[in-house]
Amino acid sequence: MTEISNRRSLGFLLLFSLISLQFLSGLSDDSKSKKETKTDAHSSSSGMSGSTLLILCIAVVSVAGLSFFLFKLWQKKKREEQYARLLKLFEEDDELELELGLRD
């Protein structure tokens, strides 16, 4: 189960890095082209939306990572509570046997 989880997270990391590289190429300064006036206006507006999109992607990945961490923490807490209930169940059975005199 953890092997599948590790492969899935590695796949997401690879996908995120490839998308980030695409945005970094869009953020590069290419103002020395043939059409400086139109290109500058276009690159600044696309650069702004590219950086906004990059920040948005980072925020989404951060929220997803935090959600995954909190889910795993919740699972661990739930498992510990179930284990404590199981131990309590067996402790009560031992006390009951002693009270009834079934065990020395």
N, C-alpha and C positions, 0 to 999 in steps of 0.2 A: 504494500500500500504506500509506504513512504518512497519507494523507488519510483512509482508512478507519479507521485506528488513532486519529487525532485525533477523528473524529466519534464513534467508540465511547467514547473516554474522556470526551468532552464529554457524551455521553448518560448515562454512569455518574455523572458529577459532578452533572448535573441531577437524576437520580433520587435520589442521596444527599441533595442539598439539600432536595428535596421531602419525603423521609422525615424529615429532621432537623426541618423546620418542623412536621411533625405531632407529633413528640415534644416540641418546645418548647411547643406549646399545651397539652400534657398536664402539663407541669412548672409551669405558671403557678399562682399562689396564688389560689384561689377559695374561701377559707375563709369569706367573708361571704355565704353562701347561707342559704336558709331552714332547712335541716336541718344545723346546724353540727356536732353531735356525730357523726352517721353519716358526713357528708361529709368531715369532717376525718380520720377514721380511714381512710376509703376513698382520699382524695386523697393522703395521706402514703404509703400502701402502693403505690398506682399510680404516684406520683411517684418512689418509690424504684426500682420496676421499670422505669419509663420512663428514668430516668437510667442504670440498669444496662444497659438495652438500647441506649441511645445510646452508651455507652462501648464496648459490645460491637461495635456497627456501626462505630465509628471504628477499633477494633482490627482488624476484618476488612478494612476498606478499606486500612488501613496495611499489613497483611500482603500484601494483593493488590498494592498499589503497589510494595512492596519486592520481591516476587516478579517483577513485570513488569520492574523496573529490573535485577534480577540476570539475568533471562533475556536482556534486550537486551545487557547487558555480556558474557554468555557468547557470544552470537551474534557480537558484534564480535570477541572474542578468537579464536573459531573461524575467522572469515573471514580475520583477519590470519594465522593459522597456515596456512590453505590457500593464501593468496597467497604466503607465504614458501616453501612447498613448491613452488609453481609456478615461482617465480623460481629456486629451487635446481635444479629440473629442467632449465630452459633453460640455466643456467650450466654444468651438467655436460655438456650436449650440445655447447656451444662448446668446452670443454676436450677433449672426445673428438675433435672435428673437428681441433683443432690437433695432438693427439698422432698422429692418423692421417695428417696431412699433407694433408688435404683442403682446407684453407683456409690462405691465406698469413698 
